[in-house]
Amino acid sequence: MFVIGTDTFLISPLLPLLQQTFHIKAGQAGWMVSSYALGYALFALIAGPLSDRLNRKKVMLGGLAAFAISTALCASAYSFSSMNIFRFAAGVSAAFVTPQVWASIPTLFPKDKILRAMGIATAGLSISQLLGLPLGSYLAAINWRIPFLVIGFLALLLVGAVWSVFPNILPEEQRTYISNPRSLLKPYLQLLRSPKAALAFTAYFLFQFGNFAAFSFLGSWLSVSYRLDVSEIGGVMLFLGLGNTIGSIWGTSLVGRIGAKNALLIGVMFNALLYILLASVSNLTVVKAGLFFIFSIGGTLFPVMISSLQTLSSTARGTIAALTNTLMYLGTTLGAAAAGELFEATGSFLSIAILTFISLMLFLVIFTISGVLPKRIKQQA
C-alpha cells in the first residue's frame, strides 16, 4: 500500500517540472494525474468481482508485475501522450492489486486481529504521503525519471515477496467470468437501486472530486505563487503527509468523543473554509500549517465515511469497497481535469479552492440527507 500510494500521489509535486519538460499548458498537465486515476476507476469495477472468482495471490502477482513495468516505463516517457499512456496502464495495474489487500485481510487474520491489520494497510497509504512524496520529490530534483524507476524496482521486489510469503486464497465458490459475465455488474446494480446508497455514493464522489481538485494542483500553486522548486514542494508535502498520518492513527479517538456526525459536519466545513483562506494568504508558513490541519482532518474523516458506506449492506462489502475505490479515482480524474482548466484560465489557486468549497458543501448536504451516517461509530480495541 505504501508503494501504490507513493505512485498515486507522486505526480502532484512533479506537475510543474513535467509541464516544462513536455511543453504543455496547466490544463493539459492535469491529465497526467487523471490518466492514472481513470485507468484505476474503469478497471476497479471489473477487478473486484473478477478477483472473487480467482486465486487472489495470482491476481496480486499479475497486478504487481504489470504495475512495476508500467511505472518504470513512465521514466522512459518521451512525450505528454506517452506519459499518459504509461500512467493509465499503471492505474489499471493498481486496480488489480489494492482490492486484494483489503479482501485478503479478513481471510488471513483472526477476527481480533483484522482491525489492526486494516490499520497497518491504511497506514501504508498515509505514510506514502508522509515519506514517499517528499522522497520522490527530492529524487526528482536530480532527475524526474528516477522516482518512477525506484517505485518500479520496489514493486518488482514485492512480486518476489508475494510469491514467497503470500498464501493461495481460492474463491469460496467455483464461478468464472466467462460462464456468467453479467454477474460482474449485477451486485452494483442491486446496491444502487437503494436511494440511500445512491445518495451516499453520489456524495462520496463529490467529496473526492473537490478533494483531489485541490490536491492535484498544490504543486503547481506552490511553484507559481511561492517560486518553489520540486524539492521544496516535496518539503511542503511533508506537512500534509504528517497531518494525514496523525489523523489516521489518532483521529478515531476524537470521533469517539464527539460523535461521527458532529465530526463530519465540523471537519468538512472547517476544511472547505480553510482552502479558501490558504488560497488568499501569501505566507508559506501559514500554508504549511493549514495543509497540516486539512489533511489531519481528512485522515480522521476518511474512516468515518468508509465505515458509514459499509453499513449499506452486510452481504456486499466487497462490492461497496470496489465502488468506493472507483468513485475516488473517478473523482480524481474529473477533479484534476477541472482544476487544470481553472488554473490555466485564472492563474489562481483561489478558483480551485472555491470549486473545492462548493463540492465539499454539496457532499455534506447529500451525505447527511442520505441517512447513512450514524451519530456514533462503535470503536473496537
C-alpha positions in Angstrom: 0.0 0.0 0.0 3.0 2.3 0.6 4.4 1.7 -2.9 1.0 2.0 -4.6 0.2 5.1 -2.6 3.5 6.8 -3.4 3.0 6.2 -7.1 -0.6 7.5 -6.9 0.3 10.8 -5.3 3.8 11.3 -6.8 2.6 13.3 -9.9 1.2 16.2 -8.0 4.6 17.7 -6.8 6.1 16.9 -10.2 3.5 18.6 -12.3 5.3 22.0 -12.7 8.5 20.2 -13.8 6.7 17.8 -16.2 4.7 20.7 -17.6 8.0 22.4 -18.6 9.5 19.1 -19.8 6.7 18.3 -22.2 5.9 21.9 -23.1 2.3 21.8 -22.2 -0.2 24.1 -20.5 -1.6 23.7 -17.0 -4.9 22.5 -18.3 -3.2 19.6 -20.1 -0.9 18.8 -17.2 -3.8 17.8 -15.0 -4.4 14.8 -17.3 -1.1 13.2 -16.0 -3.0 12.8 -12.7 -6.3 12.0 -14.4 -4.9 9.3 -16.7 -3.7 7.1 -13.8 -7.0 7.7 -11.9 -9.1 7.0 -15.0 -7.3 3.6 -15.5 -7.9 2.7 -11.9 -11.6 3.8 -11.9 -12.5 2.0 -15.1 -10.9 -1.3 -14.1 -11.6 -1.4 -10.4 -15.2 -2.3 -11.1 -14.1 -5.3 -13.1 -11.1 -6.3 -10.9 -13.2 -6.5 -7.7 -15.8 -9.1 -8.8 -13.3 -10.9 -11.1 -10.8 -11.4 -8.4 -13.5 -13.0 -6.2 -13.6 -15.8 -8.8 -9.8 -16.4 -9.0 -6.8 -17.1 -6.7 -6.1 -13.8 -5.1 -2.4 -14.5 -4.9 -2.2 -14.9 -8.7 -4.3 -11.7 -9.3 -2.0 -9.8 -6.9 1.2 -11.1 -8.6 -0.1 -10.3 -12.1 -1.2 -6.8 -11.0 2.1 -6.1 -9.2 4.2 -7.3 -12.2 2.2 -5.1 -14.6 2.4 -2.2 -12.1 6.2 -2.5 -11.9 6.6 -2.5 -15.6 4.2 0.3 -16.4 5.5 2.6 -13.6 9.1 2.0 -14.8 8.1 2.8 -18.3 6.9 6.3 -17.1 10.6 7.0 -16.7 11.1 6.4 -20.5 8.2 8.8 -21.4 9.4 11.0 -24.3 6.1 13.0 -24.7 3.0 14.1 -23.0 1.0 11.3 -24.8 3.4 8.5 -23.9 3.4 9.6 -20.2 -0.4 9.5 -20.2 -0.4 6.0 -21.7 2.0 4.6 -19.2 0.2 6.3 -16.3 -3.1 4.9 -17.5 -1.5 1.4 -17.6 -0.1 1.9 -14.0 -3.6 2.8 -12.8 -5.1 -0.3 -14.4 -2.5 -2.4 -12.8 -3.0 -0.9 -9.4 -6.7 -1.6 -9.6 -5.9 -5.3 -9.5 -3.6 -5.0 -6.5 -5.2 -2.9 -3.8 -8.6 -4.7 -3.7 -6.7 -7.9 -2.9 -5.1 -6.3 0.1 -8.5 -5.3 1.6 -10.2 -8.6 0.6 -7.4 -10.8 1.9 -7.1 -9.4 5.4 -10.4 -10.8 6.7 -9.4 -14.2 5.3 -5.9 -14.4 6.6 -6.3 -12.9 10.1 -8.4 -14.0 13.1 -11.3 -11.6 14.0 -9.4 -10.0 16.8 -6.5 -9.1 14.5 -8.5 -7.8 11.5 -8.8 -4.2 12.6 -5.1 -3.9 13.4 -4.2 -5.4 10.0 -6.6 -2.9 8.3 -4.9 -0.2 10.2 -1.4 -1.3 9.1 -2.6 -1.3 5.4 -4.2 2.1 5.8 -1.0 3.4 7.5 0.8 2.4 4.3 -1.2 4.9 2.3 -0.8 7.7 5.0 3.0 7.1 5.3 3.3 7.3 1.5 2.2 10.9 1.8 4.5 11.5 4.8 7.6 9.9 3.4 7.1 8.7 -0.1 6.0 12.0 -1.6 8.9 14.1 -0.2 11.5 11.4 -1.0 10.1 11.2 -4.6 10.3 15.0 -4.9 13.9 15.0 -3.7 14.9 12.3 -6.2 13.1 14.2 -8.9 15.3 17.2 -8.2 18.2 15.1 -9.5 16.1 13.8 -12.4 12.4 13.4 -12.8 12.7 9.9 -14.2 14.4 8.5 -11.0 11.3 8.2 -8.8 9.4 6.1 -11.4 12.4 3.7 -11.7 12.7 3.4 -7.9 8.9 2.7 -7.5 9.0 0.2 -10.3 12.0 -1.6 -8.7 10.3 -1.7 -5.3 7.2 -3.1 -6.9 9.3 -5.8 -8.6 10.8 -6.7 -5.1 7.2 -7.0 -3.9 6.4 -9.5 -6.6 9.1 -11.8 -5.2 7.9 -11.2 -1.6 4.3 -12.0 -2.5 5.4 -15.1 -4.4 7.4 -16.4 -1.4 5.2 -15.4 1.5 1.6 -14.8 0.4 -0.6 -17.9 0.6 -3.0 -19.0 -2.1 -6.5 -17.7 -1.5 -9.0 -19.6 -3.6 -12.6 -18.4 -4.3 -15.3 -19.7 -2.0 -17.5 -20.6 -4.9 -16.2 -22.0 -8.2 -17.5 -19.4 -10.6 -15.9 -18.0 -13.7 -16.2 -14.7 -15.5 -16.6 -16.4 -18.9 -19.6 -18.5 -17.8 -21.5 -15.6 -16.4 -20.0 -12.2 -17.4 -23.2 -10.2 -16.5 -22.8 -11.3 -12.8 -19.8 -8.9 -12.5 -22.1 -5.8 -12.7 -25.2 -7.3 -11.1 -24.0 -6.6 -7.5 -23.5 -2.9 -8.3 -26.9 -2.6 -9.9 -28.6 -4.2 -6.9 -26.7 -1.9 -4.5 -27.5 1.3 -6.3 -31.2 0.5 -6.5 -31.4 1.8 -3.0 -32.0 5.6 -2.9 -30.0 5.7 0.3 -27.0 4.1 -1.3 -27.3 6.2 -4.5 -27.3 9.4 -2.5 -24.4 8.3 -0.3 -22.2 7.3 -3.2 -23.0 10.5 -5.1 -22.0 12.5 -2.0 -18.7 10.5 -1.7 -17.9 11.2 -5.3 -18.4 14.9 -4.8 -16.1 14.8 -1.7 -13.3 13.1 -3.7 -13.9 15.4 -6.7 -13.3 18.5 -4.6 -10.6 17.0 -2.5 -8.4 15.9 -5.5 -9.1 19.1 -7.5 -7.3 20.9 -4.8 -4.6 18.3 -4.1 -3.7 17.7 -7.7 -2.6 21.4 -8.2 -1.0 22.1 -4.9 2.4 21.6 -6.5 1.6 23.9 -9.4 0.2 26.6 -7.0 3.3 26.4 -4.8 5.6 26.7 -7.8 3.7 29.7 -9.3 2.9 31.6 -6.2 5.9 30.9 -4.0 8.6 30.1 -6.6 9.4 26.7 -5.1 11.3 24.1 -6.9 10.4 20.4 -6.9 12.4 19.5 -3.8 11.0 22.5 -1.9 7.5 21.4 -2.9 8.3 18.0 -1.5 9.2 19.6 1.8 5.8 21.3 1.9 4.1 18.0 1.1 5.8 16.6 4.2 3.4 18.6 6.3 0.2 17.3 4.6 1.6 13.7 4.8 2.3 14.2 8.5 -1.2 15.5 9.1 -2.8 12.7 7.3 -0.8 10.1 9.2 -1.6 11.7 12.6 -5.3 11.9 11.7 -5.4 8.3 10.5 -3.8 7.0 13.7 -5.3 9.1 16.4 -8.4 10.7 14.8 -10.7 7.8 15.8 -10.5 8.7 19.5 -11.7 12.2 18.7 -14.6 10.9 16.7 -15.5 8.6 19.6 -15.8 11.6 21.9 -17.8 14.0 19.7 -19.6 11.5 17.5 -19.3 10.6 13.8 -21.9 13.1 12.6 -20.5 16.0 14.5 -17.0 15.2 13.4 -18.0 15.1 9.8 -20.0 18.3 9.9 -17.3 20.3 11.7 -14.4 18.8 9.9 -15.7 19.2 6.3 -16.9 22.8 7.0 -13.6 23.7 8.5 -11.6 22.2 5.6 -13.8 23.9 3.0 -13.2 27.3 4.6 -9.5 26.6 5.2 -8.9 26.0 1.5 -10.3 29.5 0.7 -8.2 31.0 3.4 -4.9 29.4 2.3 -5.6 30.5 -1.3 -5.9 34.1 -0.1 -2.7 34.3 2.0 0.9 34.9 1.0 2.7 33.4 3.9 4.2 30.0 3.3 4.4 29.1 7.0 0.6 29.6 7.2 0.1 27.4 4.1 2.2 24.6 5.7 0.2 24.8 8.9 -3.1 25.0 7.0 -2.2 21.9 4.9 -1.3 20.0 8.1 -4.7 20.7 9.6 -6.6 20.0 6.4 -5.0 16.6 6.0 -5.2 15.8 9.7 -8.9 16.3 9.4 -9.0 14.3 6.2 -7.2 11.4 7.8 -9.7 11.5 10.6 -12.8 11.6 8.5 -11.9 9.0 5.8 -12.6 6.0 8.1 -15.9 7.6 9.2 -17.0 7.8 5.5 -15.8 4.3 4.7 -17.4 2.8 7.8 -20.7 4.6 7.1 -20.8 3.3 3.5 -20.0 -0.3 4.7 -23.3 -0.2 6.7 -25.3 -0.1 3.4 -25.1 -3.9 3.1 -23.8 -6.8 5.2 -23.6 -9.1 2.2 -21.9 -6.9 -0.4 -19.0 -5.4 1.4 -16.6 -6.3 -1.4 -18.8 -4.6 -3.9 -19.0 -1.5 -1.7 -15.2 -1.4 -1.4 -14.7 -1.7 -5.2 -17.3 1.0 -5.9 -15.8 3.3 -3.3 -12.4 2.9 -4.9 -13.8 3.6 -8.4 -15.6 6.7 -7.3 -12.5 8.0 -5.5 -10.4 7.7 -8.7 -13.2 8.9 -10.9 -13.4 12.0 -8.7 -9.6 12.3 -9.0 -9.8 12.1 -12.8 -12.5 14.7 -13.2 -11.3 16.9 -10.3 -7.8 17.2 -11.6 -9.1 17.9 -15.1 -11.4 20.6 -13.9 -8.8 22.1 -11.7 -6.3 22.2 -14.6 -8.7 24.2 -16.7 -9.5 26.6 -13.9 -5.8 27.1 -13.1 -5.0 27.8 -16.7 -7.9 30.2 -17.2 -7.3 32.2 -14.0 -3.7 31.5 -13.0 -5.0 31.5 -9.4 -5.4 28.7 -6.9 -8.4 30.6 -5.4 -10.6 29.4 -8.3 -9.8 25.8 -7.4 -10.4 26.5 -3.7 -13.8 27.8 -4.5 -14.6 24.7 -6.6 -13.4 22.5 -3.6 -15.6 24.6 -1.2 -18.7 24.1 -3.3 -18.0 20.3 -3.8 -17.5 19.8 0.0 -20.6 21.7 0.9 -22.7 19.6 -1.6 -21.1 16.4 -0.2 -22.1 17.5 3.3 -25.7 18.2 2.4 -26.3 15.0 0.3 -24.4 12.6 2.7 -26.5 13.9 5.6 -29.7 13.6 3.7 -28.9 10.0 2.7 -29.1 8.9 6.3 -26.1 6.6 6.0 -24.2 8.5 8.7 -24.7 7.1 12.2 -24.4 9.5 15.2 -21.7 7.3 16.6 -19.4 4.6 15.2 -18.5 1.9 17.6 -14.8 1.6 18.2 -13.1 -1.7 18.6 -10.0 -2.3 20.6 
